[in-house]
Amino acid sequence: MFMCLALFLTGLLVANGQHHWVHQCPACSDPYDHTTCTHVQDCHNTHEICLFKLDLALNNRVDYYCTNYHQCQNYASFPCDFDAKEDCYFCCLDVPSCNQQREALFMGILHG
């Protein structure tokens, strides 16, 4: 899957005639209000995925980090126990997919 994604992204860059591509992840103006994650942060060129951290013990604090696939998968591989108020980690590819993931997650938390 990683190889397919890398080839797809490379194809997009060539098709668009771009020599430089900046990966972006969401950024929140207020980490305690998930609806304020309307900003973006540019990532370093070795960081090609977004790590979404939801801190349930801190009133559902939301943080996004630019990272690489391996590190993101390591964090996201730990089970998330919403009842135990643990930190939960999720990976998302880009700003639109992160936004969809966050909204779906909060719809489940707040309305589930």
C-alpha positions as CSV (number, residue, x, y, z in Angstrom):
1,M,0.0,0.0,0.0
2,F,2.8,2.4,0.8
3,M,4.4,1.8,-2.6
4,C,1.1,2.5,-4.3
5,L,0.6,5.7,-2.4
6,A,4.2,6.9,-3.2
7,L,3.7,6.1,-6.9
8,F,0.3,8.0,-6.9
9,L,1.8,11.0,-5.2
10,T,4.8,11.0,-7.6
11,G,2.4,10.8,-10.5
12,L,0.4,13.8,-9.2
13,L,3.6,15.8,-9.0
14,V,4.7,14.9,-12.5
15,A,1.3,15.5,-13.9
16,N,1.1,19.0,-12.3
17,G,4.6,19.9,-13.4
18,Q,5.6,20.5,-9.8
19,H,9.1,20.0,-8.6
20,H,8.4,20.7,-4.9
21,W,5.5,19.4,-2.9
22,V,4.7,20.5,0.6
23,H,2.6,18.1,2.7
24,Q,0.1,19.8,5.0
25,C,-1.7,18.7,8.1
26,P,-4.5,20.4,10.0
27,A,-3.8,22.9,12.8
28,C,-6.2,24.0,15.5
29,S,-6.4,27.5,16.9
30,D,-7.9,26.1,20.1
31,P,-6.9,22.5,20.9
32,Y,-9.8,22.1,23.2
33,D,-12.3,22.9,20.5
34,H,-12.2,20.5,17.5
35,T,-14.2,22.9,15.4
36,T,-11.3,25.3,15.3
37,C,-9.1,22.9,13.3
38,T,-9.5,25.0,10.1
39,H,-5.9,26.0,9.7
40,V,-3.0,24.1,8.1
41,Q,0.6,23.5,8.9
42,D,3.3,22.8,6.4
43,C,5.3,19.6,7.1
44,H,9.0,18.9,6.7
45,N,9.8,17.0,3.5
46,T,10.3,13.7,5.4
47,H,6.9,13.9,7.1
48,E,4.3,12.6,4.7
49,I,1.4,11.8,7.0
50,C,-0.5,13.4,9.8
51,L,-0.7,12.0,13.3
52,F,-4.0,12.9,15.1
53,K,-3.8,12.8,18.9
54,L,-7.0,12.9,20.9
55,D,-6.3,13.3,24.6
56,L,-9.4,12.2,26.4
57,A,-8.1,13.0,29.9
58,L,-7.7,16.6,28.9
59,N,-11.2,17.3,27.8
60,N,-10.8,15.9,24.3
61,R,-7.7,18.0,23.5
62,V,-6.9,17.7,19.7
63,D,-3.4,17.9,18.3
64,Y,-2.0,17.2,14.9
65,Y,1.6,16.4,14.2
66,C,3.5,16.0,10.9
67,T,5.3,12.6,10.9
68,N,6.3,9.7,8.8
69,Y,4.3,6.5,8.1
70,H,6.3,4.3,10.4
71,Q,6.0,6.5,13.5
72,C,2.3,7.2,12.8
73,Q,1.5,3.5,12.6
74,N,3.4,2.8,15.8
75,Y,1.3,5.2,17.7
76,A,-2.0,4.3,16.0
77,S,-1.4,0.6,16.7
78,F,-2.1,1.0,20.4
79,P,-5.8,0.3,21.3
80,C,-7.9,3.3,22.2
81,D,-10.1,2.9,25.2
82,F,-12.6,5.8,25.3
83,D,-14.0,4.8,28.7
84,A,-10.5,4.8,30.3
85,K,-9.9,8.4,29.1
86,E,-6.6,7.4,27.4
87,D,-4.7,9.2,24.6
88,C,-5.9,8.0,21.2
89,Y,-3.8,8.2,18.1
90,F,-5.0,8.1,14.4
91,C,-3.3,8.5,11.1
92,C,-4.6,10.5,8.2
93,L,-3.1,11.3,4.8
94,D,-4.0,15.0,4.2
95,V,-6.2,17.8,5.4
96,P,-9.5,16.7,3.9
97,S,-9.1,13.1,5.1
98,C,-8.1,14.3,8.6
99,N,-11.1,16.7,8.7
100,Q,-13.5,13.8,7.8
101,Q,-11.9,11.5,10.3
102,R,-12.1,14.1,13.1
103,E,-15.7,15.0,12.4
104,A,-16.7,11.3,12.3
105,L,-14.9,10.7,15.5
106,F,-16.4,13.6,17.4
107,M,-19.9,12.8,16.1
108,G,-19.5,9.4,17.7
109,I,-18.0,10.7,20.9
110,L,-20.4,13.6,21.4
111,H,-23.5,11.9,20.0
112,G,-22.8,8.2,20.7
